[in-house]
Amino acid sequence: MEVQLQKDFLIKLSHAKMPFGKYKDRYLIDLPEYYIVWYHTKGFPKGTLGQQLQTVYELKVNGLEYLVRNIREL
């Protein structure tokens, strides 16, 4: 079941957009790296958005953001 939860999380992440601020309505995976790093140093928000931004950070650090972009195109 855990694999299904991870799959669902990545599918939702691939369609998630920034709900506020300068980058409002931009896909989270397409946010500039410096912005994600800023959140990493400042602290991610609580809840789902924070989990999604933290995942985006890990994906970008490891050069794997293409995986989420590929999911969005399916």
Order of alpha helices (4+ residues) and beta strands (2+ residues): alpha-alpha-alpha-alpha
